[in-house]
Amino acid sequence: MGVVQKITWTERSSLDLEEIFNFYQQKSITAVTNIVNEIIDQVESIGFTHQYQKDDLNPDYQKAVMRHFKVLYRVNGSEVFITRVFDTRKDSRKQTVED
């Protein structure tokens, strides 16, 4: 288990976070700010390359879960790549890395 030196958000994961923001900002700007900050804080708390469990649907990836959001990431050496962010209340068949 290595120590994480760098966390990189992929373009797709950044778009996922933006979509979450756009959806929830219609309900409450305070709520969406809290949600996005919690997701970012959870990602930034990844201290070890295999800190979280493997994802059931995408077994080549680790997952971190907070509230009803799942963050998928992969590890390359001491770098963590955030690949996707999902709302887990949506259809699980759509929670793939390829989307």
FENBELDA-V668710 format. One record per residue. N is the residue number from 1. RES is the residue in three letters. PSI is psi in whole degrees, -180 to 180 (* if undefined). BURIAL is 1 if it has 16 or more other C-alpha atoms within 10 Angstrom, else 0. Layout:
N_RES_PSI_BURIAL, N_RES_PSI_BURIAL
This chain:
1_MET_113_0, 2_GLY_164_0, 3_VAL_136_0, 4_VAL_127_1, 5_GLN_-28_0, 6_LYS_141_0, 7_ILE_127_1, 8_THR_129_0, 9_TRP_127_0, 10_THR_165_0, 11_GLU_-41_0, 12_ARG_-42_1, 13_SER_-34_1, 14_SER_-40_1, 15_LEU_-40_0, 16_ASP_-46_1, 17_LEU_-39_1, 18_GLU_-41_0, 19_GLU_-40_0, 20_ILE_-46_1, 21_PHE_-49_1, 22_ASN_-38_0, 23_PHE_-49_0, 24_TYR_-20_1, 25_GLN_-24_0, 26_GLN_-26_0, 27_LYS_-47_0, 28_SER_124_0, 29_ILE_-33_0, 30_THR_-45_0, 31_ALA_-45_0, 32_VAL_-37_1, 33_THR_-44_0, 34_ASN_-44_0, 35_ILE_-51_1, 36_VAL_-42_1, 37_ASN_-39_0, 38_GLU_-41_0, 39_ILE_-47_1, 40_ILE_-43_0, 41_ASP_-40_0, 42_GLN_-44_0, 43_VAL_-45_1, 44_GLU_-17_0, 45_SER_-3_0, 46_ILE_108_1, 47_GLY_-22_1, 48_PHE_146_1, 49_THR_-26_1, 50_HIS_45_1, 51_GLN_-37_1, 52_TYR_169_0, 53_GLN_162_0, 54_LYS_149_1, 55_ASP_138_1, 56_ASP_-39_0, 57_LEU_-25_0, 58_ASN_76_0, 59_PRO_-12_0, 60_ASP_1_0, 61_TYR_152_1, 62_GLN_162_1, 63_LYS_147_1, 64_ALA_133_1, 65_VAL_134_1, 66_MET_137_0, 67_ARG_-123_0, 68_HIS_33_0, 69_PHE_142_1, 70_LYS_130_1, 71_VAL_123_1, 72_LEU_138_1, 73_TYR_158_1, 74_ARG_158_1, 75_VAL_136_1, 76_ASN_101_0, 77_GLY_-121_0, 78_SER_11_0, 79_GLU_137_1, 80_VAL_130_1, 81_PHE_116_1, 82_ILE_119_1, 83_THR_-36_1, 84_ARG_155_1, 85_VAL_123_1, 86_PHE_149_1, 87_ASP_115_1, 88_THR_-8_1, 89_ARG_-12_0, 90_LYS_169_0, 91_ASP_121_0, 92_SER_-23_0, 93_ARG_-18_0, 94_LYS_-1_0, 95_GLN_57_1, 96_THR_158_0, 97_VAL_-31_1, 98_GLU_-23_0, 99_ASP_*_0
